[in-house]
């Protein structure tokens, strides 16, 4: 399967070709080129003033912090220019990951200062602001004169100048590189992982409190009453002990179910194939399981794969109306692929309220994919991909 496109990989909509008639795109480009002069003047003034003050005072105590703050300001200027290019030129440029107000790794003020002073996004924004003034003067003059002198061919001139602006914005205002974009993705995925872990902890706490804990409290009270009646009414005490014995069995079963929901023992002992066979046996629909795995993946990937299939089979039981289902698991290069099919009524979607969105977020947090093919009337095919990591790593 092809990787999920990120916003930086998305193909921009092609612009209509330049022509003699003035259309909305042409007027937006003209406005952008006219605004280049005041925007370039502001950016050039800021860069020269802040750079001169920070550079001149760099040998003093306050010089380097001022230069670091100037780089922060240059980042804000770059943010404004990205918004302007997006609005008037249709250029969608990813936002770089924000600079922290303190060092992520600790180390105090000096570590933060050094990481800020070598920030490539800030320095490229400084370069962008520095070269914008001469470019703004040129584009403003050509565009303004063209409105009076070259207006028949001005759309072609404007398109060429706007394309140069687009290239300049992409080259200097984009995130540093793939690593910069990757940092932004990981920051987003980290939030998903934290929220998922917190939700799992709340679920476990609720299950313990409402299930096994309440049953064990009732068991303790029942045994206390049986102890009091042991000498007075042995038959009643025996009946109460027998009832308590049944409560113990139910409490143990609930604890087993809870432990299985946290991490099933069969998954740890025998691997993903045996665990999927076990979970499919509890499905109300006959399920055929096919697993072709030459080795076991890392424990974290194995656990995510198991719970993904488990939740999908629960949806098959509750919502699909299917008569049969199948689960296929196999490895392709460095990916673990999972496909769950059923012949039910279809109509499954990420916003259908069946937990699909949560599964998609959970897989996305580990560079996974989640694809639903479920037309109305069925059948439903759900494909999940996870990165393969060997168990020894």
SVG drawing of the C-alpha trace seen along z (x, -y; Angstrom):
<svg xmlns="http://www.w3.org/2000/svg" viewBox="-30 -54 63 81">
<polyline fill="none" stroke="black" stroke-width="0.4" points="0.0,0.0 1.1,-3.5 2.1,-5.6 -0.4,-8.1 0.4,-11.5 1.3,-14.3 0.3,-17.9 3.9,-18.6 3.5,-15.8 0.1,-16.9 0.0,-18.0 -1.2,-21.6 -4.0,-22.4 -2.7,-23.6 -3.2,-27.2 -5.1,-28.1 -2.9,-29.3 -2.1,-33.0 -4.2,-34.7 -5.0,-38.2 -8.2,-38.4 -7.8,-39.3 -9.2,-36.7 -9.3,-36.2 -5.9,-34.4 -4.3,-37.2 -5.7,-40.0 -4.5,-38.0 -1.0,-37.8 -1.0,-41.5 -2.1,-42.3 0.7,-40.1 3.3,-41.8 2.2,-45.3 2.2,-44.3 5.8,-43.0 7.2,-46.5 5.6,-47.4 6.2,-43.8 9.7,-43.8 10.4,-47.2 9.1,-46.0 11.1,-42.7 14.3,-44.4 14.1,-47.1 13.5,-44.5 16.3,-42.2 18.9,-44.9 18.0,-46.6 17.8,-43.4 20.8,-41.9 22.9,-45.0 22.0,-45.4 22.4,-41.7 25.7,-41.4 27.2,-44.6 26.3,-43.5 27.3,-39.9 30.4,-40.4 28.4,-41.5 26.2,-39.6 22.9,-40.7 24.0,-40.5 23.4,-36.8 20.1,-36.7 18.9,-39.7 20.1,-37.9 18.1,-34.8 15.0,-36.9 15.6,-38.4 15.5,-34.9 12.1,-34.4 10.8,-37.5 12.1,-36.4 10.1,-33.2 7.0,-35.3 7.8,-37.3 8.1,-34.0 4.8,-32.8 3.1,-36.0 4.8,-35.5 3.6,-31.9 0.0,-33.1 0.3,-35.7 1.6,-33.3 -1.1,-30.8 -3.9,-33.4 -2.7,-35.2 -0.5,-32.7 -2.1,-29.4 1.2,-28.1 0.6,-25.7 3.8,-25.5 4.0,-23.4 4.6,-25.2 7.9,-24.3 7.9,-22.9 7.9,-25.7 11.0,-26.5 10.6,-25.8 10.8,-28.5 13.2,-26.3 15.5,-23.4 13.8,-20.1 16.8,-18.3 17.5,-20.4 20.9,-21.9 19.8,-25.4 19.8,-28.8 23.1,-28.2 21.8,-25.0 18.6,-26.8 20.5,-29.8 22.8,-27.6 19.9,-25.6 18.1,-28.9 21.1,-30.6 21.6,-27.6 17.9,-27.4 17.9,-27.0 14.3,-28.1 15.0,-31.4 18.2,-32.1 16.4,-31.3 13.6,-33.7 16.3,-36.4 17.7,-35.8 14.2,-35.9 13.5,-39.2 16.9,-40.6 16.4,-40.0 12.7,-40.9 13.3,-44.7 15.1,-44.8 12.8,-42.2 9.8,-44.1 10.9,-47.3 11.4,-45.6 8.1,-43.7 6.1,-46.8 7.6,-49.0 7.1,-46.5 3.5,-45.7 2.5,-49.3 3.9,-50.4 2.5,-47.4 -1.0,-48.4 -0.7,-51.6 1.7,-50.6 1.8,-46.8 -1.7,-45.9 -2.5,-43.6 0.4,-41.3 0.6,-42.1 -1.0,-38.7 2.0,-36.9 4.5,-39.1 2.7,-38.8 2.6,-35.0 6.4,-34.9 7.0,-37.2 4.6,-35.3 6.2,-32.0 9.5,-33.4 7.9,-34.4 6.4,-31.0 9.8,-29.4 11.4,-31.8 8.8,-31.1 9.0,-27.3 12.8,-27.4 13.3,-29.7 10.1,-29.4 9.5,-25.6 10.5,-23.4 14.2,-22.7 14.0,-19.2 12.2,-15.9 13.4,-15.7 11.7,-18.9 8.4,-17.6 9.0,-14.3 9.4,-16.2 6.0,-17.9 4.4,-14.5 5.9,-12.9 4.7,-15.8 1.2,-15.2 1.4,-11.4 2.8,-11.7 -0.4,-13.5 -2.5,-10.6 -0.4,-8.0 -0.7,-9.9 -4.5,-10.3 -4.9,-6.6 -2.9,-5.4 -4.9,-7.7 -8.2,-6.3 -6.9,-2.7 -6.0,-3.5 -9.4,-5.0 -11.1,-1.9 -9.0,0.5 -9.8,-1.6 -13.5,-1.6 -13.6,2.1 -11.8,2.9 -14.0,0.6 -17.3,1.6 -16.6,5.2 -14.1,7.3 -13.7,4.8 -17.4,4.6 -17.8,8.4 -14.9,8.9 -16.5,6.4 -19.8,8.3 -17.8,11.6 -16.1,10.2 -19.4,9.1 -21.0,12.5 -18.1,14.4 -18.4,12.1 -22.1,12.9 -21.4,16.6 -18.8,16.5 -21.3,15.0 -24.0,17.7 -21.5,20.6 -22.4,21.6 -26.0,20.4 -27.2,21.7 -24.7,24.0 -27.0,24.7 -27.5,21.0 -23.7,20.5 -23.0,23.3 -25.4,21.8 -23.7,18.4 -20.3,20.0 -21.5,21.8 -22.9,18.5 -19.5,16.9 -17.7,19.6 -19.8,18.8 -18.9,15.1 -15.2,16.0 -15.5,17.9 -17.2,14.9 -14.6,12.5 -11.8,14.7 -13.5,14.8 -13.8,11.0 -10.1,10.6 -9.2,13.0 -11.2,11.0 -9.6,7.8 -6.1,9.3 -6.9,10.5 -8.0,7.0 -4.7,5.6 -2.5,8.1 -3.6,11.7 -1.3,14.4 -1.7,16.4 -0.2,13.5 2.9,13.4 3.3,17.2 2.4,18.3 2.4,15.3 0.0,13.4 -1.4,16.3 -2.6,18.2 -3.9,15.1 -6.0,14.2 -7.4,17.7 -8.4,17.3 -10.1,14.0 -11.8,15.1 -13.3,18.1 -15.2,15.6 -16.7,13.8 -20.4,14.5 -19.7,14.8 -17.6,17.7 -14.1,16.4 -11.3,17.9 -7.9,16.8 -4.8,17.0 -1.5,15.9 1.7,16.0 4.4,14.7 8.0,16.1 8.9,14.6 7.3,12.6 7.3,8.8 8.2,6.5 5.9,6.9 4.4,3.4 3.6,4.0 2.2,7.4 0.0,6.0 -1.4,3.2 -2.1,5.8 -4.0,8.0 -6.2,5.3 -6.9,3.9 -8.2,7.3 -10.0,7.8 -11.9,4.5 -12.7,5.1 -14.2,8.5 -16.3,6.9 -17.7,4.5 -18.4,7.5 -20.3,9.2 -22.3,6.1 -22.9,4.1 -22.2,5.9 -25.0,8.5 -22.4,10.7 -22.6,14.5 -18.9,15.1 -15.7,13.1 -12.0,13.6 -8.7,12.3 -5.4,12.4 -2.1,11.3 1.2,11.3 4.5,9.6 5.5,7.6 9.0,6.1 9.1,4.0 5.4,3.8 2.9,6.0 -0.4,6.1 -3.8,7.0 -7.0,7.5 -10.4,8.1 -13.3,8.9 -16.9,9.7 -20.0,10.1 -22.2,7.9 -24.3,4.8 -21.3,2.5 -21.4,-1.3 -18.5,-1.3 -16.7,-4.7 -14.3,-6.6 -17.2,-8.8 -19.6,-5.9 -19.3,-5.8 -17.8,-2.3 -14.3,-3.1 -12.8,-3.3 -11.4,-6.8 -9.7,-5.7 -8.1,-2.7 -7.0,-5.0 -5.3,-7.4 -3.7,-4.6 -2.2,-3.1 -1.2,-6.5 0.8,-7.1 3.2,-4.3 3.4,-5.2 0.6,-2.8 -2.2,-3.0 -5.9,-2.3 -8.0,-2.0 -11.8,-1.2 -13.5,0.1 -17.2,0.6 -19.8,-0.4 -23.5,-0.3 -24.7,3.3 -21.2,4.7 -18.9,6.4 -16.5,4.6 -12.7,4.9 -10.5,3.1 -6.8,3.0 -4.3,2.0 -0.6,1.6 2.0,1.4 5.8,1.0 7.6,4.3 10.2,4.3 11.9,7.6 11.3,8.8 15.0,8.8 15.3,5.1"/>
</svg>
